[in-house]
Amino acid sequence: MKARYRYRCYPTPSQKLGLAKLFGCVRVVFNFCISEYKGGKKKPKNAKLQKQFITQAKKLEERAWRKHQTIQG
């Protein structure tokens, strides 16, 4: 027999903001990967993604919002 558990969390307003920022960043990376894959390229490796989105993307003006991201508990 398999057990099933259900969990629910109630984040504070600052945690909600942090989670929204986190999932927004995840969505940007996901969309990039999908566009690369549909363009006929291979799935990007983790190292490439980290270099593009953590290091280089912060320097781009359209991704300047990434510079100021912190999640506070």
C-alpha positions in Angstrom: 0.0 0.0 0.0 1.3 3.5 -0.9 0.9 6.4 1.5 -0.2 9.8 0.3 0.4 13.0 2.1 -0.9 16.5 1.4 0.9 19.6 2.5 -0.1 23.2 2.5 2.1 26.2 3.2 1.1 29.7 4.2 4.0 32.0 3.2 4.3 35.5 4.6 4.0 38.4 2.2 7.8 38.8 1.9 8.1 35.0 1.3 5.4 35.3 -1.4 7.4 38.0 -3.1 10.5 35.9 -2.9 8.8 32.8 -4.3 7.3 34.9 -7.1 10.8 36.2 -8.1 12.3 32.7 -7.9 9.6 31.1 -10.1 9.9 34.0 -12.5 13.6 33.3 -12.9 12.9 29.6 -13.3 10.4 30.4 -16.1 12.9 32.6 -18.0 15.5 29.7 -18.0 12.8 27.2 -19.0 11.6 29.4 -21.9 15.2 29.7 -23.0 15.8 26.0 -23.0 12.6 25.3 -24.9 13.5 27.9 -27.6 17.0 26.3 -27.9 15.5 22.8 -28.2 12.9 23.9 -30.8 15.6 25.6 -32.7 17.2 22.3 -33.3 20.0 22.6 -30.7 20.7 20.1 -28.1 19.5 20.5 -24.5 21.9 23.0 -22.8 24.1 21.7 -20.1 23.9 22.9 -16.6 27.3 24.7 -16.8 26.2 26.6 -19.9 22.9 27.7 -18.2 24.7 28.9 -15.1 27.2 30.9 -17.1 24.5 32.5 -19.2 21.9 33.2 -16.6 23.9 33.8 -13.4 27.0 35.4 -14.7 26.4 37.0 -18.1 22.6 37.7 -17.8 23.1 40.1 -14.9 25.1 42.3 -17.2 22.3 42.7 -19.8 20.0 45.6 -19.4 16.8 43.6 -20.1 17.8 41.2 -17.3 18.9 43.9 -14.8 16.1 42.7 -12.4 18.2 39.6 -11.7 20.9 41.7 -9.9 18.7 42.6 -6.9 17.1 39.3 -6.1 17.2 38.0 -2.6 14.8 35.7 -0.8 14.3 36.5 2.8 12.6 34.2 5.3 
